[in-house]
Amino acid sequence: MPSDSSSDLKAEIGHVLFIDIVGYSKLLINEQTELLEHLKGMVRDSEQVRAAEAEGKLIRLATGDGMALVFRNSPEAPAQCALELSRSDQQHPELQLRMGIHSGPINEVTDVNERANITGAGINMAQRVMDCGDAGHILLSKRAADDLAQYRHWQPLLHELGECEVKHGVRLSVVNLYTDELGNPELPEKFKAAAAAVPVAKPKPPARKYLALSGATAVALLLLGFLIFSLLRKGGSSVSVPDKSIAVLPFENLSDDKSNAYFADGIQDEILTKLAGIADLKVISRTSTEKYKSRPEDLKTVSQQLGVANVLEGSVQRATDKVRVNVQLIDARVDTHLWAKTYDRDIKDVFAVESEVSQEIADALRAKLSPSETNTLTAAPTRDSEAYDLFLKAEYEAREAMRTRRPESFDQATAFYQQAIAHDPGFALSMARLVENQMLRHWFITRLGEADLGEIMRAAEQAVALAPNLPDAHIALGVCYYYGLRQYDQALGEFRRAIELQPNDVRALEYCGYVQLRQGRWQEGLSALEKSEHLDPRDDSLLANIGAASLDLRMWQKASHAGSRALALNPNNVFAMNAVLFSALNRTGNIHEATRILGTFPSDAVLNTNGYELESIIGARAYLDVIKRDFGAALRVWDKATSNPTANRQRLSARAAIHVLAGDAAGAQGEIESASALVEARLREKPDDQNALIQLAWIDLALKRESDALGLARKSADLLPPEKDAVGGPSALTGLAEVEACAGETAEAVKNLAKLLSLPAGYSVSIASLKIDPVWDPIRNDPGFQQLLTGTELIGPPK
């Protein structure tokens, strides 16, 4: 009688690499055969495969559109093999692979052909991990990643993605493996959908009604909740968050007058600000918390996404001179109430409510307060309730201005701030926020002259004099030094002082990072921005800036990863799109891949942007046409620019540059002369406008005034050399090199390009981009230029 077959199975742990050819089923049969042969050759050439086969520790399984490799010699072998295949795959752009890795139980069996074969959950799980990814991804199960994380050299390459739902509703914790050159740092499409999903507010379930029970019953239930929570904690959690961490969610406006939304926003913001001053707490920035509704149903998801243990929910109801504030502190990990209270006060007592709420939260979380922190909790920014009301309206408009970049919103905020100060001339917080609002308008909308900047600087200094321990006053003075004067040492000193006064102030920490980048302290700057992300994890602008800095450092994969994460939060973020687009283009010069990436960006995004954001997305689309040498298409793209003066100057000067590259400037003399008049008018108004200087340089090239063009480009570069500004300087130097190349100054152009390749200037110049950009065609055959193409470029922070 035959024995039970199950008793003959030999169970062991196998380390599985599952490989899939993306798009295989859509190919013709002969194309499928060719790609499979390429894949087999790559696998045969893999050092890991050869070593494992020599030991008799490898089994290959055909899977139809790929294969599975089961290593039995080392948990590192599948990951090392995947990187080898990823490197080989770069030589075959038509072969797009995705790979999944898992270590789990396997069973060696004999198939119908009497050959050794493998079955088991280890293989099934590796396939499901792979199914979570897209082309280029090397994904690992959490178990496989934990094994690798025991080795120091693997740790920087492992990037947790979170959970992915696979077959039969199973949820897997997945980790992305990539280096600066290998793998795919972009979020897989399945994770993009999950990251973009923000909990929608729904009515709270009846379970929370126990707050209305008798005091003894409520206390008993609360103690029970703590007991349950302590037992749950013993079981461990996949995401560790500090107990003393909190997110203050948007407060619901329950007023009959819905225009009082600004008031509810203001109460929430002031409580958040007071808590941010407590060093013993981790407090999430408003930029991240405003992504949620007032009362999200799935608080556990909120906890995980924000990295906090607790959330504060609240509502505000205002009627004439009365206000009711309801607040409840909840342990979001287990949806357990910790504390709740209702405040019915006169409007003039709203400051006391904010202080009491902040103090009670600090007590509930057992935060340790210094004497100065205690004083901060009880301090009121003004005693004038009307001035405070105007201030809250200004704050509401200022936030709207930064969301939309509409000049009218900046101006309305300025008016409200000024009215608040008129009511209370000692209102230092309003002065500080007025300064910051004006400097942001200066930086993002229209640059101010020296006289206006001087007046704003004096207002910042007055705010510091009135309130030396007010963090916002130091931030205001810092942005004057940063945006207005480019005095980075002084700016950094003010931002650091703000952090000393308010440890959780993510604005000051971000500003520190941006200043350090411009000082050329790249590692410190990136570190500050990454620390900011812990306090502001859902700020797509912050992630886009991390992507831009990584792009300058030619850390292409990191730039793409940061940009992809930003786009998952906000698909319309133009600068995140640029980080993903240019990291691909400047790394490989693959125009088709860059075109594909740009095609994933919402086609109507141009309608939702303005100012330099509009110029940026139009410029990117036109640039791809330029490097394809489809100059007519590039000209048509720029026709979409709006008619505001700044965009119109950019549009006309860009068209002039395209005509120069196309060699048809003579046929567009009338248009180019009109552009010249417009840009010259701007330079009479502001002679040191760098953008206008380089715009006029291109117009002069189109008009065959090479000497004038060179003079303008040199002036632009001299105004902001890389030694003075490590972020803006290389862009100006690139502009000079481009004009030099087109004006016949070959030696100078090559010299400046060599310098740029030795600097963090990856957004503008890389060896791959030099090979494809037509702006370098006039010097392409120069021996010095050709030598650059075979040389090296700086990758990563300078030593």
C-alpha positions in Angstrom: 0.0 0.0 0.0 1.5 3.4 -0.9 2.6 5.6 1.9 0.9 9.0 2.6 2.5 11.4 0.2 2.4 14.2 2.7 4.7 12.4 5.0 7.4 12.3 2.2 7.5 16.1 1.8 10.7 17.7 3.1 9.9 21.1 4.5 12.6 23.8 4.8 13.1 27.5 4.5 13.8 28.8 1.0 14.8 32.3 0.0 12.7 33.0 -3.1 13.2 35.6 -5.9 10.1 35.8 -8.1 10.6 37.6 -11.4 8.0 38.8 -13.8 8.2 40.4 -17.3 5.8 43.4 -17.2 3.4 43.5 -20.1 4.4 40.0 -21.3 0.9 38.8 -22.2 0.4 41.8 -24.6 3.4 40.9 -26.7 3.6 38.9 -29.9 4.7 35.3 -29.4 8.1 36.0 -31.1 8.6 39.1 -28.8 7.8 36.9 -25.8 10.4 34.4 -26.8 13.0 37.1 -27.3 12.5 38.6 -23.9 12.5 35.3 -22.2 15.8 34.5 -23.8 17.2 37.8 -22.6 16.0 37.1 -19.1 17.5 33.6 -19.1 20.8 34.9 -20.3 20.8 37.6 -17.5 20.0 34.9 -14.9 22.8 32.6 -16.2 25.3 35.5 -16.0 24.3 36.3 -12.4 27.1 35.6 -9.9 24.6 34.6 -7.2 23.0 32.1 -9.5 26.3 30.5 -10.6 27.5 30.3 -7.0 24.3 28.7 -5.7 24.2 26.2 -8.6 27.8 25.2 -7.9 26.8 24.4 -4.4 23.6 22.6 -5.5 21.6 25.2 -3.6 19.4 26.6 -6.4 16.2 25.5 -8.1 14.7 27.4 -11.1 11.0 27.4 -11.8 9.4 28.6 -15.0 6.3 30.7 -14.4 5.0 31.5 -17.9 5.9 35.2 -18.0 9.1 34.9 -15.9 10.6 32.6 -13.4 11.2 31.9 -9.7 14.7 31.3 -8.2 14.8 29.4 -4.9 18.1 29.9 -3.1 18.9 27.6 -0.2 22.3 29.0 0.7 21.8 32.5 2.0 18.9 35.0 2.8 21.0 37.7 1.0 21.3 35.8 -2.2 17.8 36.8 -3.7 18.4 40.5 -3.0 22.0 40.4 -4.4 20.7 38.5 -7.5 17.9 41.0 -7.9 20.3 43.9 -8.0 22.5 42.1 -10.5 19.5 41.5 -12.7 18.4 45.2 -12.3 21.9 46.3 -13.5 21.8 43.9 -16.4 18.3 45.1 -17.3 19.6 48.6 -17.9 21.1 47.2 -21.1 17.7 46.0 -22.3 15.2 48.9 -21.9 12.6 46.8 -23.8 12.7 44.2 -21.0 10.9 45.6 -17.9 11.1 43.4 -14.8 9.5 43.5 -11.4 10.7 41.2 -8.6 9.4 40.0 -5.3 11.5 38.4 -2.5 10.3 36.3 0.5 11.9 33.7 2.8 9.4 31.0 3.8 8.6 27.3 3.9 9.2 25.3 0.8 8.8 21.6 -0.1 11.1 19.8 -2.5 9.1 17.4 -4.6 9.6 15.4 -7.8 7.5 16.4 -10.8 6.0 14.1 -13.5 9.2 14.3 -15.4 11.1 12.9 -12.4 12.8 16.3 -12.0 13.4 18.2 -8.7 10.8 20.8 -8.1 9.6 23.1 -5.3 6.2 24.0 -3.9 5.1 25.8 -0.8 3.9 29.0 0.8 7.4 30.6 0.4 6.9 30.8 -3.4 3.3 31.9 -3.2 4.2 34.7 -0.9 7.1 35.9 -3.0 4.7 36.1 -6.0 2.2 38.1 -4.0 4.9 40.5 -2.8 6.0 41.0 -6.4 2.3 41.6 -7.5 2.4 44.8 -5.3 5.0 46.4 -7.5 5.4 47.9 -11.0 8.2 47.8 -13.6 11.6 48.1 -12.0 10.6 47.4 -8.4 12.4 45.0 -6.1 10.0 44.4 -3.3 10.6 42.3 -0.2 8.3 40.9 2.5 8.8 42.4 5.9 10.3 39.0 7.0 12.9 39.0 4.2 13.7 42.7 4.9 14.2 42.1 8.6 16.7 39.4 7.8 18.7 41.8 5.6 18.4 44.6 8.1 20.7 42.7 10.4 23.6 43.6 8.1 24.7 47.3 8.1 25.3 47.5 4.3 21.7 46.6 3.5 20.0 49.0 5.9 20.2 52.2 3.8 18.7 50.4 0.8 15.5 49.2 2.6 12.5 51.5 2.5 9.3 50.5 4.2 6.2 51.0 2.1 3.5 49.8 4.6 0.8 47.3 3.9 -0.5 46.1 0.6 -3.7 44.0 0.1 -3.1 40.9 -2.1 -5.0 37.8 -3.0 -7.9 36.6 -0.7 -7.7 39.9 1.2 -4.4 39.1 2.8 -2.4 42.2 3.8 1.4 42.1 3.5 4.0 44.5 5.0 6.2 45.3 2.0 9.7 46.9 1.8 11.2 48.5 -1.3 14.9 47.8 -2.1 16.8 50.3 -4.3 20.1 52.1 -4.6 20.9 55.4 -6.3 21.2 53.5 -9.6 19.3 50.2 -9.3 15.7 49.4 -8.5 12.7 51.7 -8.6 12.3 54.3 -5.9 8.8 55.4 -7.0 5.8 54.4 -4.9 4.0 51.4 -6.6 0.6 52.3 -8.0 -1.2 50.2 -5.3 0.5 52.3 -2.5 -0.1 55.6 -4.3 -3.8 54.9 -4.1 -3.6 53.9 -0.4 -1.5 57.0 0.5 -3.9 59.3 -1.3 -6.8 58.0 0.6 -7.6 60.2 3.5 -10.2 59.2 6.0 -13.6 60.8 5.4 -15.5 62.3 8.3 -18.5 60.3 9.5 -20.6 60.6 12.6 -19.0 59.0 15.6 -20.3 55.6 16.6 -22.6 55.5 19.7 -19.8 53.7 21.7 -18.4 57.1 22.7 -21.6 58.0 24.6 -20.2 56.6 27.8 -18.7 60.1 28.3 -22.1 61.2 29.4 -22.5 58.5 32.1 -22.0 59.1 35.8 -18.5 60.0 37.0 -17.9 56.6 38.7 -19.0 54.7 35.6 -16.9 56.8 33.3 -13.8 56.4 35.5 -14.4 52.6 35.6 -14.7 52.4 31.8 -11.7 54.7 31.4 -9.6 52.4 33.6 -10.8 49.4 31.7 -9.7 51.2 28.5 -6.3 51.7 29.9 -6.1 48.1 30.9 -7.1 46.9 27.5 -4.6 49.3 25.9 -1.8 48.1 28.1 -2.5 44.5 27.2 -2.6 45.4 23.5 0.7 47.1 23.8 2.3 44.0 25.1 1.4 42.3 21.9 3.6 44.8 20.0 2.9 47.0 17.0 4.3 47.2 13.5 4.7 50.9 13.9 6.2 52.3 17.0 5.0 55.8 18.0 5.9 57.8 21.1 3.2 57.9 23.8 3.7 61.6 24.2 2.7 62.5 20.7 -0.4 64.3 19.4 -2.1 65.6 16.3 -4.6 68.4 16.7 -7.2 67.7 14.0 -9.2 70.6 12.3 -11.9 71.9 14.6 -15.5 71.6 13.3 -17.3 74.9 12.8 -20.8 74.5 14.4 -21.7 78.1 14.1 -24.9 79.0 12.3 -22.8 81.5 10.3 -20.5 79.3 8.2 -18.2 82.3 7.6 -17.0 81.7 11.1 -14.8 78.9 9.8 -11.8 81.2 10.3 -12.6 81.4 14.0 -12.7 77.6 14.5 -9.5 77.3 12.5 -7.9 79.9 14.7 -8.8 78.2 17.9 -7.3 74.9 16.7 -4.2 76.6 15.5 -3.5 78.4 18.7 -3.9 75.2 20.8 -1.6 73.4 18.4 1.0 76.3 18.7 0.9 76.2 22.5 1.5 72.4 22.5 4.3 72.8 20.0 6.2 74.8 22.6 6.5 71.8 24.9 9.8 69.9 24.2 8.5 66.7 25.9 5.8 66.3 23.2 5.9 65.4 19.6 3.3 67.6 17.9 2.3 67.2 14.2 2.3 70.3 12.0 -0.9 71.9 10.9 0.0 71.3 7.3 -0.4 67.6 7.8 -3.4 67.6 10.1 -5.4 69.9 7.8 -5.5 67.0 5.3 -8.1 65.3 7.6 -11.7 66.0 8.5 -12.7 67.1 12.0 -13.9 63.6 13.1 -12.3 60.8 11.0 -13.8 57.4 11.6 -10.6 55.4 11.3 -8.4 56.9 13.9 -6.0 54.0 13.8 -5.1 54.9 10.2 -4.7 58.5 11.2 -2.3 57.4 14.0 -0.3 55.3 11.6 -0.2 58.0 8.8 0.9 60.8 11.2 3.0 58.7 13.6 1.2 59.8 16.7 -0.5 58.0 19.6 -3.1 60.7 20.4 -5.4 63.0 18.5 -7.4 66.0 19.7 -10.8 66.5 18.1 -12.9 69.6 18.7 -15.7 71.8 17.6 -16.4 75.6 17.9 -19.7 77.2 18.0 -19.8 81.0 18.0 -22.9 83.2 18.6 -22.5 87.0 18.9 -20.3 87.5 22.0 -20.4 83.9 23.2 -18.4 80.8 22.2 -18.7 77.1 23.0 -15.6 74.9 22.5 -15.8 71.1 22.7 -12.7 69.1 22.8 -11.8 65.4 23.3 -8.4 63.8 23.6 -8.4 60.2 22.2 -5.8 57.5 22.1 -6.0 56.9 18.4 -4.2 53.5 18.5 -7.2 51.9 20.2 -9.8 54.6 19.8 -10.1 55.2 23.5 -11.2 58.5 25.1 -8.7 59.9 27.6 -10.3 63.2 28.4 -13.1 65.5 27.2 -14.5 68.8 28.1 -16.9 71.6 27.0 -16.2 75.3 27.6 -18.9 78.0 27.5 -17.3 81.4 27.6 -17.5 85.0 26.5 -15.6 85.7 23.4 -13.1 87.9 25.3 -12.2 84.8 27.4 -11.3 82.6 24.4 -7.6 83.0 25.3 -8.2 81.3 28.6 -9.9 78.4 26.9 -6.9 77.9 24.6 -4.6 77.9 27.6 -6.7 75.6 29.7 -7.1 73.1 26.9 -3.4 73.0 26.2 -2.6 72.6 29.9 -5.0 69.8 30.4 -3.7 67.9 27.4 -0.1 68.3 28.7 -1.3 66.9 32.0 -3.1 64.0 30.4 0.0 63.1 28.4 2.2 63.5 31.5 4.4 66.0 29.7 7.2 67.6 31.7 7.0 71.4 31.5 9.8 73.9 32.2 8.8 77.1 33.9 9.1 79.0 30.6 6.9 76.4 28.9 4.3 76.8 31.6 4.3 80.6 31.1 3.9 80.1 27.3 0.8 78.0 27.9 -0.9 80.8 29.9 0.2 83.7 27.8 -2.2 85.5 25.5 -1.0 87.1 22.2 -3.2 90.1 22.8 -5.9 91.2 25.3 -7.9 93.0 22.6 -10.6 90.5 21.4 -11.4 92.6 18.3 -7.7 92.7 17.3 -7.5 88.9 17.8 -10.6 88.4 15.6 -8.9 90.4 12.8 -5.7 88.4 13.4 -7.6 85.1 12.9 -9.1 86.3 9.7 -5.6 87.3 8.5 -4.3 83.8 9.4 -7.1 82.2 7.4 -6.3 84.3 4.3 -2.6 83.8 4.7 -3.1 80.0 4.6 -5.3 80.4 1.6 -2.6 82.5 -0.1 0.0 79.8 0.3 -2.4 77.1 -1.0 -3.4 79.1 -4.1 -0.5 81.6 -4.6 -3.1 84.2 -5.4 -1.8 87.8 -4.9 -5.2 88.9 -3.7 -5.2 86.5 -0.8 -1.7 87.7 0.3 -3.0 91.3 0.1 -6.2 90.6 2.0 -4.1 88.9 4.8 -1.8 91.9 5.0 -4.8 94.2 5.4 -6.3 92.1 8.2 -2.9 91.9 10.0 -2.5 95.7 9.7 -6.0 96.3 11.1 -5.2 94.0 14.0 -2.1 96.0 14.8 -4.0 99.2 14.5 -6.3 98.0 17.3 -3.3 96.8 19.4 0.0 98.4 18.5 1.8 95.9 20.8 0.5 92.9 19.0 3.9 91.3 18.3 2.4 88.0 16.9 0.4 89.9 14.3 3.5 91.9 13.4 5.5 88.8 12.9 3.0 87.0 10.8 2.5 90.2 8.7 6.2 90.2 8.0 6.2 86.5 7.0 3.2 87.0 4.8 4.8 89.9 3.0 8.1 88.1 2.5 6.4 85.0 1.1 4.6 87.3 -1.4 7.9 88.9 -2.2 9.5 85.4 -2.9 6.6 83.7 -4.7 4.7 86.5 -6.4 6.6 89.8 -7.0 10.0 90.8 -5.8 10.1 94.0 -3.8 12.6 96.9 -4.0 15.1 97.8 -1.3 12.9 100.5 0.3 10.0 98.1 0.8 12.3 95.4 2.1 13.8 97.8 4.6 10.4 98.7 5.9 9.5 95.1 6.4 12.8 94.4 8.1 12.1 97.2 10.6 8.7 95.6 11.4 10.4 92.3 12.1 12.9 94.0 14.4 10.1 95.7 16.2 8.3 92.4 16.8 11.5 90.9 18.3 11.9 94.0 20.5 8.3 93.7 21.7 8.4 90.0 22.4 12.0 88.6 22.5 10.8 85.1 23.5 8.2 84.9 20.7 9.3 82.2 18.2 7.3 83.8 15.4 9.1 87.0 15.8 12.5 85.3 15.2 11.0 83.4 12.2 9.9 86.7 10.8 13.3 88.3 11.2 14.9 85.1 9.8 12.8 85.2 6.6 13.8 88.8 6.1 17.5 87.8 6.2 16.7 84.7 4.1 14.3 85.9 1.4 15.1 89.6 1.4 18.9 89.9 2.0 20.3 86.4 1.4 22.2 86.8 4.6 22.2 83.1 5.5 24.3 83.1 8.7 22.0 85.7 10.3 18.9 83.9 9.0 20.1 80.6 10.5 20.7 82.2 13.8 17.1 83.5 14.0 15.6 80.1 13.0 17.6 78.2 15.5 16.5 80.6 18.2 12.9 80.0 17.2 13.5 76.2 17.6 14.9 76.8 21.1 11.8 78.6 22.1 9.4 76.2 20.3 10.9 72.7 19.8 8.1 71.4 17.6 8.0 74.4 15.2 8.4 72.7 11.9 8.5 76.0 10.0 11.7 77.0 11.7 13.2 73.6 11.2 12.4 73.6 7.5 13.8 77.1 7.1 17.0 75.9 8.7 17.2 73.1 6.1 16.7 75.5 3.2 19.3 77.9 4.5 21.8 75.2 5.0 21.3 73.9 1.5 22.0 77.4 0.1 25.1 77.6 2.3 26.3 74.4 0.6 25.9 72.4 3.8 24.0 69.8 1.9 24.0 66.9 4.4 22.9 69.1 7.3 20.2 70.7 5.1 18.8 67.4 4.0 18.9 66.1 7.5 16.9 69.0 8.7 14.2 68.5 6.0 14.0 64.8 6.8 13.6 65.6 10.5 10.8 68.1 9.5 9.0 65.2 7.8 8.6 63.5 11.2 6.5 66.5 12.3 4.9 67.1 9.0 4.5 63.7 7.3 1.8 64.6 4.8 3.2 67.9 3.5 3.7 67.3 -0.2 5.6 70.5 -0.6 8.2 69.4 1.9 8.7 66.1 0.1 9.0 67.9 -3.2 11.7 70.1 -1.8 13.6 67.0 -0.5 13.2 65.7 -4.0 14.6 68.9 -5.5 17.6 68.9 -3.2 18.3 65.2 -4.0 18.1 66.1 -7.7 20.7 68.8 -7.3 22.9 66.2 -5.6 22.4 63.8 -8.5 20.9 61.3 -6.1 18.5 60.3 -8.8 16.6 57.5 -7.0 16.1 59.4 -3.8 14.8 62.4 -5.8 12.4 60.2 -7.7 11.2 58.5 -4.5 10.6 61.8 -2.7 8.8 63.2 -5.7 6.6 60.1 -6.1 5.6 60.2 -2.4 4.7 63.9 -2.8 2.6 63.1 -5.9 0.8 60.4 -4.0 -0.4 63.1 -1.5 -1.0 65.7 -4.2 -1.1 64.6 -7.8 -1.0 68.3 -8.9 2.3 69.2 -7.2 4.4 70.6 -10.1 7.7 70.5 -8.3 7.2 66.9 -7.3 6.6 66.1 -10.9 9.8 67.9 -11.9 11.8 65.8 -9.3 10.5 62.6 -10.8 10.8 63.7 -14.4 14.3 65.2 -14.3 15.7 62.5 -12.1 14.8 60.0 -14.8 15.9 62.3 -17.7 19.2 63.5 -16.2 20.2 60.1 -15.0 19.8 58.2 -18.2 18.9 60.6 -21.0 15.9 58.3 -21.8 13.5 60.7 -23.6 10.8 58.1 -24.0 10.8 57.3 -20.2 10.6 61.1 -19.4 7.7 61.5 -21.8 5.9 58.6 -20.2 6.4 60.1 -16.7 5.1 63.5 -17.9 2.1 61.8 -19.4 1.1 60.5 -15.9 0.8 64.1 -14.6 -2.8 65.4 -14.7 -3.4 67.1 -18.1 -5.4 69.9 -16.5 -2.8 70.7 -13.9 -1.7 73.8 -15.9 -5.2 75.2 -15.2 -4.8 74.9 -11.5 -1.5 76.7 -11.1 -0.2 80.2 -11.5 3.0 82.3 -11.4 6.2 80.3 -11.5 4.4 77.0 -11.0 2.7 77.6 -14.4 6.0 78.5 -16.0 7.6 75.4 -14.5 5.1 72.9 -15.9 4.9 74.6 -19.3 8.7 74.8 -19.4 9.0 71.0 -18.6 6.6 70.1 -21.4 8.3 72.4 -23.9 11.7 71.2 -22.8 10.9 67.6 -23.7 9.8 68.8 -27.2 13.1 70.8 -27.5 15.3 67.8 -26.7 13.3 65.8 -29.2 14.1 68.7 -31.6 10.4 69.2 -32.3 10.7 73.0 -32.0 7.3 73.7 -33.5 5.6 71.7 -30.8 7.7 73.5 -28.1 6.6 76.9 -29.4 3.0 75.8 -29.3 3.3 74.6 -25.7 4.4 78.1 -24.6 1.3 79.6 -26.2 -0.6 78.2 -23.2 1.0 80.7 -20.8 -1.3 83.2 -19.3 -1.2 86.9 -20.0 0.1 88.2 -16.6 3.3 90.2 -17.1 5.7 87.8 -15.5 4.4 84.8 -17.4 4.2 86.8 -20.7 7.9 87.8 -20.4 8.8 84.2 -19.7 6.7 83.0 -22.7 8.2 85.5 -25.2 11.8 85.0 -24.0 11.4 81.2 -24.1 10.0 81.4 -27.6 13.0 83.5 -28.6 15.4 80.8 -27.2 13.5 78.1 -29.1 13.8 80.1 -32.3 17.6 80.4 -31.7 17.9 76.6 -31.1 15.8 75.9 -34.2 17.9 78.3 -36.3 14.9 80.3 -37.5 15.1 83.5 -35.4 15.3 85.6 -38.6 11.7 84.7 -39.4 10.4 85.8 -36.0 12.0 89.2 -35.7 8.8 91.1 -35.0 7.8 88.8 -32.1 11.4 88.9 -30.7 11.6 92.7 -30.8 8.3 92.8 -28.9 9.7 90.5 -26.3 12.8 92.7 -26.0 10.8 95.8 -25.3 8.8 94.0 -22.5 12.0 92.6 -20.8 13.9 95.8 -21.1 11.0 97.6 -19.3 11.3 95.2 -16.4 15.1 95.7 -16.2 14.6 99.5 -16.1 12.3 98.9 -13.1 14.6 96.3 -11.4 18.1 96.2 -13.0 19.3 93.2 -10.9 16.4 90.9 -11.9 18.4 87.7 -12.8 15.6 86.1 -14.7 15.0 89.2 -16.8 18.8 89.4 -17.5 19.0 85.9 -18.9 15.7 86.4 -20.8 17.1 89.4 -22.5 20.4 87.6 -23.2 18.4 85.0 -25.3 16.5 87.7 -27.0 19.9 89.4 -28.0 21.1 86.0 -29.3 18.0 85.9 -31.5 18.8 89.4 -32.7 22.4 88.4 -33.4 23.7 90.7 -30.6 26.1 88.1 -29.2 28.3 90.5 -27.3 25.3 92.1 -25.5 24.0 88.6 -24.7 27.3 87.5 -23.1 27.4 90.7 -21.0 23.9 90.1 -19.7 24.5 86.5 -18.9 27.8 87.3 -17.1 26.0 89.9 -15.0 23.3 87.4 -14.1 25.9 84.8 -13.0 28.0 87.4 -11.1 24.9 88.5 -9.1 24.6 85.0 -7.6 27.7 82.8 -7.9 27.6 79.2 -6.5 29.9 80.3 -3.7 27.2 82.7 -2.5 24.2 80.5 -3.0 24.8 76.8 -3.6 21.2 76.3 -4.8 20.5 79.3 -7.0 24.1 79.9 -8.1 24.6 76.8 -10.3 21.4 77.7 -12.2 22.8 81.1 -13.0 26.1 79.6 -14.1 24.3 77.1 -16.3 22.5 80.0 -18.0 25.8 81.7 -18.7 27.3 78.4 -20.1 24.3 78.0 -22.4 24.6 81.6 -23.8 28.4 81.1 -24.2 27.8 77.9 -26.2 25.4 79.6 -28.6 27.6 82.8 -28.9 30.7 81.0 -29.9 32.6 81.2 -26.6 33.3 77.5 -26.6 36.3 77.4 -24.2 34.5 79.4 -21.6 31.3 77.2 -21.9 33.3 74.0 -21.5 35.2 75.5 -18.5 31.9 76.4 -16.8 30.3 73.0 -17.6 33.3 71.3 -16.0 32.8 73.3 -12.9 29.1 72.6 -12.8 29.7 68.8 -13.1 31.8 69.1 -9.9 29.0 70.9 -8.0 25.6 69.9 -6.8 23.9 71.1 -10.0 22.0 67.9 -11.1 18.8 69.8 -11.9 20.6 71.7 -14.6 23.5 69.7 -15.7 24.4 66.0 -15.9 26.5 64.0 -18.3 23.3 62.3 -19.6 21.6 65.7 -20.3 24.7 67.1 -22.0 24.4 64.3 -24.5 20.9 65.1 -25.6 20.2 68.8 -25.1 20.4 70.8 -28.4 21.7 73.9 -26.6 25.1 72.2 -26.6 25.0 71.3 -30.3 27.2 74.3 -31.3 30.1 72.9 -29.1 29.3 69.2 -29.4 32.3 68.4 -31.6 34.8 70.3 -29.4 37.4 67.9 -27.9 37.0 69.6 -24.5 33.2 69.0 -24.5 33.6 65.4 -25.7 36.0 64.8 -22.8 33.3 66.0 -20.4 31.0 63.2 -21.7 33.5 60.5 -20.8 34.4 62.0 -17.4 32.6 61.9 -14.0 30.1 64.1 -12.2 29.6 64.8 -8.5 27.0 62.5 -7.0 25.9 63.1 -3.4 26.9 65.8 -0.9 30.4 67.3 -1.5 33.0 66.1 0.9 
